[in-house]
Amino acid sequence: MNHTKQADDSFFVNSIKPQKSGQIESTQSTNSENSENSENSENSENSENSAQNLGILSDPRPGGEERPWRLKKLKTLLLAASFERLGEVQLAERVRNCGTYLEFISDFVQKILRGANFCDCRLCPMCVWRRSLRLAYVLSSVMDEVERDQPYLVPLFLTLTIKNCPATVVGLSQALTVIFEGWNRFLKVKQVKSVTKGWFRSLELTYNREADTFHPHMHVVVYVDGLSYFDRCENNYKKTSEWVQLWGSACRLNYDPICDIRRIQNDSERRKDINEMAKYTVKDTDFIIANDLLLTDKLVLILNKVLRKRRLTAFGGVLKQVATKLKLLDKETKGDLIHVGDGMIREDIAVILRYFWHFGFGQYFKGEE
């Protein structure tokens, strides 16, 4: 999803007006006759310099695309407003104040986050974004270590589904019970247990507005012994139809579920699959609905109740062993939303940059260094 599209900002509360290229919008348009030229590279450069002069946060990725700090912060305000309408006053306040302070270390080329006041709410768009970055970093580190130490192990990427369920508390709760209990039984099935050396699984939910249903499914990476699994003489290899039958039986379904099973072939595909497994459980645009507060509140209520205390991601087997060895599952680091593998900056040439959220302008401004 493109988090930087101007359209995504269009429905934010009227008191918080989006700014282009980090500039504060003026209440008067003094140069409307030059608007056609605002997109040229020279003016874009001026806009960036102007933003920096004003002390507005600019944090581009290596490719030049801005990280979505502002967009995510604006969406936390929409979520907080929903919680407040639902009577969750304390949770609303917690989410509202999420990410109001960001502290970076910078070498004037890049910024790396080193401090922030995140709320760690399951649905918070800011925290969900940071959690997905952290999980991608952890999963990539673990897979690198596994394949370095045990190169004969081969990763398979699985998508395991069940039918859509009604968008209600009862409907979604029952569906998640089916999928999680099915997963636990799936791992104990002899044909699965005998070939699985390690695994990681994550839950994803998508919302279908027309049908008013949720589609729960799991993204899974399973490591198998490449020498024996793909040797037809060993009788360990399984066709997609066999995985479908095993998954459907474990979930006690009376239909054949849709499943996708494939081998991860190369680094490019591997990165794509890691990002797929590490992304949000449910994307914020699926429950923060533009211009529909009633539907937003309904979905926030359902998700907040049903996802509470659910284990949405998990490691097992050799992957869990390696993650534990690397201290990536320690209590001190498990909920870490600061360190997401952004790299290193030399302390002796770095400066500390602090940014604070201004609720009136709807923007991050630089504080004292």
BATOR-933589 format. One line per field, with one value per atom (N, C-alpha, C): y negated, z negated, x negated; atom name. Coordinates in steps of 0.1 Angstrom, whole numbers. Last residue first. Layout:
<rs>
Y [Y	...] .
Z [Z	...] .
X [X	...] .
atomo [CA	...] .
</rs>
This chain:
<rs>
Y [-207	-196	-195	-215	-218	-206	-201	-208	-211	-203	-200	-208	-190	-201	-198	-173	-172	-184	-184	-182	-180	-197	-184	-181	-222	-222	-208	-213	-223	-223	-194	-190	-200	-186	-198	-195	-165	-166	-178	-170	-169	-172	-156	-162	-160	-159	-156	-164	-146	-154	-150	-145	-141	-151	-136	-146	-140	-120	-121	-132	-112	-123	-125	-93	-105	-116	-73	-82	-95	-63	-65	-76	-43	-56	-58	-14	-21	-34	-1	-3	-10	6	-6	-8	25	29	18	14	22	25	2	8	18	-5	-15	-9	13	7	-4	42	31	26	64	53	41	80	85	74	72	68	71	81	67	62	107	97	83	121	117	107	127	130	127	123	115	117	136	127	118	155	142	131	177	176	161	173	172	170	177	164	162	204	194	180	216	218	207	209	204	205	223	209	202	250	244	229	246	255	247	215	228	236	183	191	205	163	172	179	138	143	153	134	132	137	145	146	146	124	134	134	103	115	126	90	89	102	94	96	95	89	102	104	61	72	86	48	45	57	56	60	58	45	59	64	17	25	40	12	10	18	17	25	24	-3	11	20	-27	-23	-8	-26	-26	-21	-27	-15	-14	-53	-42	-29	-70	-68	-56	-74	-64	-61	-88	-93	-83	-60	-74	-77	-39	-40	-55	-19	-33	-37	7	5	-10	8	18	16	-9	-13	-3	5	-5	-10	41	28	17	65	59	45	73	83	78	60	58	70	82	70	71	105	96	84	119	125	116	100	105	111	98	86	90	124	119	107	123	132	128	105	102	111	117	105	102	140	142	129	129	136	137	121	111	117	145	134	124	173	165	153	192	195	186	210	196	198	231	229	215	229	229	227	231	237	236	220	218	223	230	230	227	230	225	224	261	247	243	280	279	264	286	281	281	288	297	293	289	282	292	292	299	292	284	273	279	307	302	291	309	319	314	288	288	298	295	283	283	319	319	307	310	320	320	291	287	297	308	298	293	323	330	320	303	310	317	297	287	294	327	318	308	333	332	322	356	344	345	380	369	357	402	401	390	408	407	406	406	420	419	380	387	401	355	368	377	332	332	345	340	336	337	346	357	353	321	334	345	301	301	314	304	309	310	273	287	291	247	252	267	226	239	243	197	202	215	185	194	197	166	167	175	174	174	174	155	165	164	144	147	158	120	131	134	108	108	121	90	102	100	75	73	85	74	86	85	49	53	64	50	41	45	73	71	63	71	69	66	95	85	84	105	103	93	128	116	116	141	140	127	161	148	148	183	181	167	203	191	189	233	226	212	263	250	243	288	286	272	310	297	295	337	329	315	348	355	347	331	331	337	338	325	325	365	361	347	364	371	366	334	344	350	313	326	337	290	293	307	291	293	297	284	298	301	257	265	280	248	248	257	252	260	260	232	246	255	210	212	227	213	213	215	214	225	225	190	202	214	173	173	186	178	181	182	169	183	187	142	149	164	134	134	142	139	145	146	123	138	144	97	102	117	97	96	101	102	91	88	137	125	115	150	151	138	170	157	159	201	193	180	201	207	198	208	200	208	203	212	204	202	194	203	208	214	202	214	204	209	232	232	221	232	226	228	259	251	245	269	266	256	270	280	278	250	247	258	241	253	251	216	227	240	200	200	212	204	209	208	193	207	212	166	175	189	158	157	166	161	170	169	141	156	165	118	122	136	119	119	123	116	128	130	91	103	115	74	74	87	79	82	83	69	83	87	41	49	64	35	33	41	41	49	47	22	36	45	-2	1	16	2	0	3	4	15	14	-21	-9	3	-37	-40	-27	-26	-26	-28	-4	-17	-17	20	14	1	26	36	30	2	7	16	-11	4	9	-38	-33	-18	-54	-46	-40	-77	-73	-66	-71	-75	-71	-68	-70	-75	-65	-59	-61	-62	-64	-58	-77	-64	-67	-94	-94	-80	-103	-95	-97	-125	-118	-110	-135	-145	-138	-115	-119	-129	-112	-116	-119	-98	-100	-102	-111	-104	-107	-108	-112	-104	-120	-112	-117	-122	-126	-116	-112	-127	-132	-85	-91	-106	-87	-78	-86	-101	-106	-98	-86	-100	-105	-62	-62	-76	-72	-65	-66	-81	-91	-85	-57	-68	-78	-43	-38	-49	-59	-58	-53	-57	-70	-68	-41	-37	-49	-49	-49	-44	-51	-38	-38	-76	-75	-61	-69	-79	-77	-53	-47	-56	-73	-61	-55	-89	-95	-84	-72	-77	-82	-69	-57	-62	-95	-90	-78	-96	-105	-101	-78	-75	-84	-92	-80	-76	-110	-115	-104	-92	-99	-105	-82	-73	-80	-106	-99	-90	-112	-121	-114	-89	-93	-102	-73	-78	-82	-84	-74	-81	-94	-97	-86	-81	-81	-84	-76	-90	-92	-53	-55	-69	-53	-54	-57	-75	-62	-63	-106	-98	-85	-125	-112	-103	-155	-149	-137	-176	-163	-159	-211	-200	-187	-234	-224	-213	-253	-254	-244	-243	-256	-258	-220	-219	-232	-232	-223	-222	-245	-253	-245	-223	-232	-240	-213	-205	-213	-234	-230	-222	-235	-246	-243	-211	-213	-224	-217	-206	-207	-237	-241	-230	-221	-232	-236	-202	-198	-209	-211	-209	-207	-215	-201	-200	-241	-237	-223	-252	-250	-244	-256	-246	-243	-278	-264	-253	-304	-296	-282	-316	-316	-308	-315	-305	-304	-327	-325	-314	-328	-341	-339	-317	-313	-325	-315	-323	-318	-300	-301	-309	-277	-291	-291	-247	-254	-268	-240	-244	-251	-213	-227	-230	-187	-192	-206	-182	-184	-190	-196	-190	-192	-189	-198	-190	-186	-180	-191	-201	-202	-196	-195	-191	-190	-200	-209	-206	-181	-194	-202	-148	-158	-172	-134	-136	-148	-126	-126	-129	-129	-137	-137	-114	-125	-132	-97	-91	-102	-112	-108	-103	-113	-125	-122	-86	-91	-103	-72	-86	-93	-46	-54	-69	-22	-34	-44	12	0	-12] .
Z [-202	-201	-214	-205	-207	-207	-178	-191	-193	-147	-154	-167	-143	-143	-152	-125	-134	-132	-124	-118	-129	-128	-123	-117	-140	-126	-120	-165	-158	-143	-175	-172	-163	-167	-170	-165	-180	-172	-177	-178	-186	-177	-176	-169	-178	-178	-185	-178	-170	-166	-172	-177	-182	-177	-154	-162	-166	-149	-149	-157	-151	-140	-140	-170	-171	-161	-164	-175	-174	-132	-141	-151	-128	-126	-136	-112	-123	-118	-105	-103	-115	-111	-102	-99	-126	-116	-106	-145	-134	-123	-175	-167	-157	-185	-181	-172	-195	-182	-178	-213	-208	-195	-225	-222	-217	-228	-220	-216	-244	-230	-222	-270	-268	-254	-266	-271	-268	-237	-251	-254	-211	-217	-232	-203	-196	-201	-210	-220	-213	-194	-190	-200	-206	-207	-204	-198	-212	-214	-171	-176	-191	-171	-166	-171	-182	-188	-184	-163	-176	-184	-141	-140	-154	-149	-147	-147	-165	-160	-159	-158	-164	-158	-165	-160	-166	-158	-166	-158	-161	-154	-163	-177	-163	-155	-203	-198	-183	-219	-209	-205	-235	-241	-232	-212	-225	-231	-190	-189	-202	-198	-193	-193	-206	-214	-211	-183	-196	-206	-163	-163	-176	-171	-169	-170	-173	-184	-183	-147	-158	-170	-133	-131	-142	-144	-145	-143	-138	-152	-154	-110	-116	-131	-106	-102	-109	-117	-123	-119	-100	-114	-121	-71	-77	-91	-58	-58	-63	-55	-52	-51	-82	-69	-67	-95	-96	-82	-86	-98	-101	-64	-65	-77	-68	-58	-58	-84	-90	-81	-80	-76	-81	-103	-96	-92	-108	-110	-102	-87	-96	-97	-77	-76	-86	-76	-87	-87	-53	-66	-77	-34	-34	-47	-38	-40	-41	-31	-45	-48	-4	-13	-27	6	8	-2	-1	-7	-6	16	2	-6	41	37	22	40	43	38	36	26	28	47	47	37	40	50	49	18	20	28	30	25	28	19	29	22	16	11	22	7	16	10	4	-1	10	-5	5	-1	-18	-19	-8	-11	-8	-9	-39	-26	-24	-66	-57	-42	-88	-79	-70	-108	-109	-100	-107	-110	-112	-98	-111	-116	-73	-83	-97	-59	-61	-72	-59	-66	-69	-44	-58	-66	-20	-27	-42	-13	-14	-23	-10	-20	-23	12	0	-12	32	29	15	35	29	25	25	35	28	7	7	18	0	8	8	-11	-20	-13	2	0	-10	9	-5	-8	36	31	16	42	44	37	24	30	30	11	26	32	-15	-12	3	-17	-18	-13	-12	-6	-7	-27	-12	-6	-53	-49	-34	-57	-55	-51	-73	-69	-68	-65	-70	-64	-71	-64	-72	-64	-72	-64	-71	-63	-71	-73	-79	-68	-74	-68	-75	-73	-81	-74	-61	-55	-64	-72	-74	-67	-56	-62	-64	-40	-55	-62	-13	-20	-35	-9	-2	-9	-24	-28	-22	-38	-25	-29	-52	-54	-40	-63	-53	-55	-85	-83	-72	-92	-85	-84	-114	-110	-103	-109	-112	-107	-118	-113	-118	-111	-116	-110	-119	-113	-119	-113	-120	-112	-102	-111	-119	-91	-96	-106	-86	-76	-81	-106	-102	-92	-109	-119	-115	-87	-88	-97	-91	-78	-78	-117	-114	-101	-132	-122	-117	-147	-153	-144	-132	-136	-141	-132	-120	-123	-158	-154	-141	-156	-166	-163	-135	-134	-144	-147	-135	-133	-166	-171	-159	-148	-157	-162	-133	-126	-135	-152	-142	-136	-164	-172	-163	-143	-148	-157	-141	-130	-134	-166	-162	-151	-163	-174	-171	-141	-140	-151	-152	-139	-138	-175	-176	-163	-164	-175	-175	-128	-141	-152	-99	-106	-119	-92	-94	-102	-73	-84	-86	-46	-52	-63	-51	-45	-53	-56	-58	-52	-45	-46	-52	-43	-47	-51	-24	-28	-31	-28	-28	-31	-15	-19	-17	-27	-19	-24	-29	-33	-23	-37	-26	-31	-49	-52	-42	-44	-38	-40	-59	-45	-38	-88	-83	-68	-91	-99	-94	-72	-73	-80	-76	-64	-63	-102	-100	-87	-97	-106	-104	-80	-76	-84	-97	-85	-80	-116	-120	-108	-101	-108	-112	-91	-82	-89	-116	-107	-97	-124	-133	-124	-103	-107	-115	-104	-92	-95	-130	-127	-114	-126	-136	-133	-107	-104	-113	-122	-110	-106	-143	-146	-134	-129	-135	-138	-121	-111	-117	-146	-137	-126	-157	-163	-154	-139	-141	-146	-142	-129	-130	-168	-165	-152	-176	-163	-159	-199	-188	-175	-212	-211	-198	-219	-218	-217	-219	-228	-229	-220	-213	-224	-221	-231	-224	-213	-210	-221	-200	-211	-207	-177	-189	-202	-142	-154	-166	-121	-127	-141	-91	-105	-109	-69	-73	-87	-67	-55	-57	-92	-81	-68	-109	-104	-93	-138	-124	-121	-158	-157	-142	-170	-160	-163	-187	-188	-178	-189	-182	-184	-204	-206	-198	-198	-199	-200	-197	-187	-187	-212	-207	-197	-222	-225	-220	-213	-209	-211	-228	-213	-208	-253	-251	-236	-249	-253	-251	-244	-234	-237	-267	-255	-245	-283	-287	-275	-270	-272	-274	-253	-258	-260	-241	-256	-262	-215	-220	-235	-211	-208	-214	-217	-225	-223	-195	-209	-218	-175	-175	-189	-182	-182	-182	-178	-192	-192	-150	-159	-173	-143	-139	-147	-154	-159	-155	-139	-153	-159	-115	-116	-131	-120	-117	-119	-122	-134	-132	-96	-106	-119	-83	-79	-90	-95	-97	-94	-88	-102	-103	-65	-67	-81	-48	-57	-62	-14	-28	-36	9	5	-10	15	16	11	11	24	26	-17	-7	7	-29	-28	-18	-47	-35	-36	-67	-70	-58	-81	-68	-70	-101	-100	-85	-100	-98	-96	-102	-112	-112	-83	-92	-104	-68	-75	-85	-58	-67	-75	-41	-52	-63	-23	-31	-43	-11	-18	-28	2	-8	-17	18	8	-3	35	27	15	48	40	31	61	52	42	78	68	57	95	88	76	106	97	89	106	112	102	94	95	101	97	84	84	120	120	106	116	126	125	98	93	103	102	104	101	95	109	112	67	74	89	45	58	66	22	27	41	6	17	24	-29	-17	-6	-49	-48	-35	-40	-44	-42	-53	-44	-49	-58	-65	-55	-40	-42	-49	-33	-46	-48	-8	-9	-22	-19	-8	-11	-48	-41	-30	-59	-54	-47	-88	-73	-68	-112	-109	-94	-114	-122	-119	-100	-94	-101	-98	-105	-100	-66	-80	-85	-40	-49	-63	-25	-21	-32	-26	-36	-35	-5	-19	-29	17	14	0	18	13	9	7	17	10	-10	-7	2	-12	-24	-21	8	9	-2	0	0	0] .
X [-180	-189	-196	-145	-159	-168	-125	-127	-141	-107	-119	-120	-74	-83	-95	-49	-61	-70	-15	-28	-38	10	10	-3	13	8	9	23	29	26	5	19	26	-27	-18	-4	-51	-38	-31	-86	-73	-61	-118	-107	-94	-153	-141	-129	-184	-173	-160	-218	-205	-194	-244	-237	-223	-276	-261	-256	-301	-298	-283	-303	-312	-309	-286	-282	-290	-277	-288	-284	-248	-254	-265	-233	-241	-246	-200	-214	-221	-174	-177	-191	-162	-172	-175	-145	-139	-149	-140	-151	-145	-114	-124	-134	-97	-93	-103	-99	-107	-102	-88	-79	-86	-111	-100	-90	-131	-132	-120	-126	-131	-131	-120	-109	-113	-134	-135	-124	-136	-123	-124	-162	-152	-138	-185	-179	-168	-196	-199	-192	-183	-198	-202	-157	-160	-175	-159	-154	-158	-167	-176	-172	-144	-157	-167	-125	-124	-137	-135	-134	-133	-133	-146	-146	-101	-112	-125	-84	-85	-97	-68	-79	-79	-40	-47	-58	-13	-25	-32	8	10	-2	25	11	11	49	46	31	55	48	47	77	71	67	92	77	70	118	115	100	119	124	118	109	103	107	126	112	106	151	150	135	145	151	148	138	128	133	162	150	140	179	182	170	165	167	170	167	154	155	194	187	174	198	205	198	183	179	186	173	183	179	152	166	176	131	134	148	126	133	136	105	107	112	103	112	113	87	98	107	66	77	89	49	57	69	49	44	54	41	52	48	15	26	38	-11	0	9	-38	-30	-18	-54	-56	-46	-47	-45	-46	-55	-41	-38	-82	-74	-59	-89	-92	-83	-83	-76	-78	-102	-88	-79	-126	-123	-108	-123	-124	-120	-124	-111	-111	-150	-140	-126	-164	-165	-153	-144	-155	-154	-123	-133	-145	-104	-110	-123	-78	-92	-97	-44	-55	-68	-10	-22	-33	21	10	-3	55	42	32	89	79	66	103	99	90	130	116	112	153	150	135	157	165	163	129	137	145	109	122	133	84	94	108	73	68	78	85	88	84	74	88	92	47	51	66	47	42	47	57	64	60	37	51	59	15	15	29	25	22	22	25	38	37	-2	7	20	-21	-15	-6	-50	-35	-30	-76	-71	-56	-83	-80	-74	-94	-80	-76	-119	-117	-102	-119	-121	-118	-118	-106	-107	-132	-136	-123	-124	-123	-127	-131	-117	-115	-158	-148	-135	-171	-176	-166	-158	-157	-162	-138	-151	-151	-120	-121	-135	-103	-116	-116	-77	-80	-94	-59	-71	-75	-26	-35	-48	2	-10	-20	36	23	13	67	58	44	101	89	80	119	113	100	151	137	131	178	172	157	196	195	190	197	203	203	185	197	204	161	171	185	141	149	161	109	124	130	85	89	105	60	74	76	34	39	54	10	24	26	-19	-13	1	-46	-32	-27	-74	-69	-55	-93	-82	-80	-112	-110	-99	-109	-120	-119	-86	-87	-99	-81	-89	-93	-66	-78	-87	-44	-54	-67	-29	-34	-46	-22	-28	-34	-11	-23	-30	0	3	-10	-7	-8	-5	-2	-15	-18	27	19	5	34	36	28	27	21	22	44	29	22	69	65	50	68	68	65	67	56	56	91	78	66	112	110	96	108	106	104	114	100	98	142	133	118	151	153	143	146	140	140	161	147	140	188	183	168	188	190	184	185	176	177	187	193	183	188	181	188	187	194	186	159	168	175	147	150	160	130	140	142	94	107	117	60	72	83	26	36	49	-2	9	21	-37	-23	-13	-68	-59	-45	-96	-84	-75	-132	-119	-108	-154	-148	-134	-185	-171	-166	-212	-204	-189	-224	-221	-213	-225	-220	-215	-237	-242	-237	-224	-239	-244	-198	-203	-218	-196	-192	-199	-203	-211	-208	-182	-196	-205	-160	-161	-176	-166	-165	-167	-165	-177	-177	-139	-150	-163	-125	-123	-135	-133	-136	-135	-125	-139	-142	-97	-105	-120	-92	-90	-97	-97	-105	-104	-77	-91	-100	-54	-57	-72	-57	-57	-60	-53	-66	-67	-26	-36	-50	-14	-13	-23	-19	-25	-25	-3	-17	-24	23	16	1	33	27	19	43	48	42	29	29	34	7	21	21	-17	-17	-3	-24	-14	-12	-57	-46	-37	-76	-66	-54	-111	-97	-87	-144	-135	-121	-158	-164	-155	-158	-150	-157	-181	-177	-170	-185	-181	-177	-212	-201	-197	-229	-226	-213	-234	-230	-228	-234	-247	-246	-213	-215	-230	-189	-203	-206	-157	-166	-180	-127	-141	-150	-95	-104	-118	-63	-77	-86	-39	-40	-54	-33	-42	-42	-2	-12	-20	20	6	-5	41	40	26	38	36	33	45	32	28	71	60	46	84	84	72	81	74	73	97	83	75	123	116	101	142	128	120	165	164	151	166	170	169	156	170	175	129	136	151	123	122	130	124	133	134	103	117	127	82	85	99	83	85	89	76	89	93	50	61	75	37	39	49	36	45	47	16	29	39	-6	-2	12	-7	-4	1	-15	-3	2	-40	-28	-15	-56	-54	-41	-63	-49	-47	-92	-86	-73	-94	-93	-87	-117	-103	-103	-144	-139	-124	-156	-151	-145	-161	-172	-168	-134	-141	-152	-134	-133	-140	-121	-128	-127	-115	-117	-126	-96	-103	-103	-103	-94	-101	-118	-120	-110	-118	-107	-109	-139	-141	-130	-127	-138	-140	-108	-104	-115	-125	-116	-111	-137	-145	-137	-114	-121	-130	-107	-98	-105	-129	-126	-117	-125	-137	-135	-102	-102	-114	-110	-101	-100	-126	-132	-123	-109	-119	-125	-74	-87	-97	-49	-54	-68	-42	-46	-52	-32	-47	-51	-6	-10	-24	-5	-3	-7	-7	-19	-18	16	13	1	16	24	20	2	-4	3	16	11	5	42	34	29	45	47	37	36	51	54	10	15	30	-2	6	10	-36	-24	-15	-52	-49	-36	-57	-62	-59	-45	-60	-65	-15	-23	-37	4	-5	-13	38	26	18	52	51	38	72	58	57	98	89	75	111	110	100	96	104	101	91	87	95	95	106	103	72	83	94	49	50	64	50	51	53	44	58	60	17	24	38	-2	8	15	-19	-22	-12	-16	-12	-13	-5	-12	-8	-8	0	-9] .
atomo [N	CA	C	N	CA	C	N	CA	C	N	CA	C	N	CA	C	N	CA	C	N	CA	C	N	CA	C	N	CA	C	N	CA	C	N	CA	C	N	CA	C	N	CA	C	N	CA	C	N	CA	C	N	CA	C	N	CA	C	N	CA	C	N	CA	C	N	CA	C	N	CA	C	N	CA	C	N	CA	C	N	CA	C	N	CA	C	N	CA	C	N	CA	C	N	CA	C	N	CA	C	N	CA	C	N	CA	C	N	CA	C	N	CA	C	N	CA	C	N	CA	C	N	CA	C	N	CA	C	N	CA	C	N	CA	C	N	CA	C	N	CA	C	N	CA	C	N	CA	C	N	CA	C	N	CA	C	N	CA	C	N	CA	C	N	CA	C	N	CA	C	N	CA	C	N	CA	C	N	CA	C	N	CA	C	N	CA	C	N	CA	C	N	CA	C	N	CA	C	N	CA	C	N	CA	C	N	CA	C	N	CA	C	N	CA	C	N	CA	C	N	CA	C	N	CA	C	N	CA	C	N	CA	C	N	CA	C	N	CA	C	N	CA	C	N	CA	C	N	CA	C	N	CA	C	N	CA	C	N	CA	C	N	CA	C	N	CA	C	N	CA	C	N	CA	C	N	CA	C	N	CA	C	N	CA	C	N	CA	C	N	CA	C	N	CA	C	N	CA	C	N	CA	C	N	CA	C	N	CA	C	N	CA	C	N	CA	C	N	CA	C	N	CA	C	N	CA	C	N	CA	C	N	CA	C	N	CA	C	N	CA	C	N	CA	C	N	CA	C	N	CA	C	N	CA	C	N	CA	C	N	CA	C	N	CA	C	N	CA	C	N	CA	C	N	CA	C	N	CA	C	N	CA	C	N	CA	C	N	CA	C	N	CA	C	N	CA	C	N	CA	C	N	CA	C	N	CA	C	N	CA	C	N	CA	C	N	CA	C	N	CA	C	N	CA	C	N	CA	C	N	CA	C	N	CA	C	N	CA	C	N	CA	C	N	CA	C	N	CA	C	N	CA	C	N	CA	C	N	CA	C	N	CA	C	N	CA	C	N	CA	C	N	CA	C	N	CA	C	N	CA	C	N	CA	C	N	CA	C	N	CA	C	N	CA	C	N	CA	C	N	CA	C	N	CA	C	N	CA	C	N	CA	C	N	CA	C	N	CA	C	N	CA	C	N	CA	C	N	CA	C	N	CA	C	N	CA	C	N	CA	C	N	CA	C	N	CA	C	N	CA	C	N	CA	C	N	CA	C	N	CA	C	N	CA	C	N	CA	C	N	CA	C	N	CA	C	N	CA	C	N	CA	C	N	CA	C	N	CA	C	N	CA	C	N	CA	C	N	CA	C	N	CA	C	N	CA	C	N	CA	C	N	CA	C	N	CA	C	N	CA	C	N	CA	C	N	CA	C	N	CA	C	N	CA	C	N	CA	C	N	CA	C	N	CA	C	N	CA	C	N	CA	C	N	CA	C	N	CA	C	N	CA	C	N	CA	C	N	CA	C	N	CA	C	N	CA	C	N	CA	C	N	CA	C	N	CA	C	N	CA	C	N	CA	C	N	CA	C	N	CA	C	N	CA	C	N	CA	C	N	CA	C	N	CA	C	N	CA	C	N	CA	C	N	CA	C	N	CA	C	N	CA	C	N	CA	C	N	CA	C	N	CA	C	N	CA	C	N	CA	C	N	CA	C	N	CA	C	N	CA	C	N	CA	C	N	CA	C	N	CA	C	N	CA	C	N	CA	C	N	CA	C	N	CA	C	N	CA	C	N	CA	C	N	CA	C	N	CA	C	N	CA	C	N	CA	C	N	CA	C	N	CA	C	N	CA	C	N	CA	C	N	CA	C	N	CA	C	N	CA	C	N	CA	C	N	CA	C	N	CA	C	N	CA	C	N	CA	C	N	CA	C	N	CA	C	N	CA	C	N	CA	C	N	CA	C	N	CA	C	N	CA	C	N	CA	C	N	CA	C	N	CA	C	N	CA	C	N	CA	C	N	CA	C	N	CA	C	N	CA	C	N	CA	C	N	CA	C	N	CA	C	N	CA	C	N	CA	C	N	CA	C	N	CA	C	N	CA	C	N	CA	C	N	CA	C	N	CA	C	N	CA	C	N	CA	C	N	CA	C	N	CA	C	N	CA	C	N	CA	C	N	CA	C	N	CA	C	N	CA	C	N	CA	C	N	CA	C	N	CA	C	N	CA	C	N	CA	C	N	CA	C	N	CA	C	N	CA	C	N	CA	C	N	CA	C	N	CA	C	N	CA	C	N	CA	C	N	CA	C	N	CA	C	N	CA	C	N	CA	C	N	CA	C	N	CA	C	N	CA	C	N	CA	C	N	CA	C	N	CA	C	N	CA	C	N	CA	C	N	CA	C	N	CA	C	N	CA	C	N	CA	C	N	CA	C	N	CA	C	N	CA	C	N	CA	C	N	CA	C	N	CA	C	N	CA	C	N	CA	C	N	CA	C	N	CA	C	N	CA	C	N	CA	C	N	CA	C	N	CA	C	N	CA	C	N	CA	C	N	CA	C	N	CA	C	N	CA	C	N	CA	C	N	CA	C	N	CA	C	N	CA	C	N	CA	C	N	CA	C	N	CA	C	N	CA	C	N	CA	C	N	CA	C	N	CA	C	N	CA	C	N	CA	C	N	CA	C	N	CA	C	N	CA	C	N	CA	C	N	CA	C	N	CA	C	N	CA	C	N	CA	C	N	CA	C	N	CA	C	N	CA	C	N	CA	C	N	CA	C	N	CA	C	N	CA	C	N	CA	C	N	CA	C	N	CA	C	N	CA	C	N	CA	C	N	CA	C	N	CA	C	N	CA	C	N	CA	C	N	CA	C	N	CA	C	N	CA	C	N	CA	C	N	CA	C	N	CA	C] .
</rs>
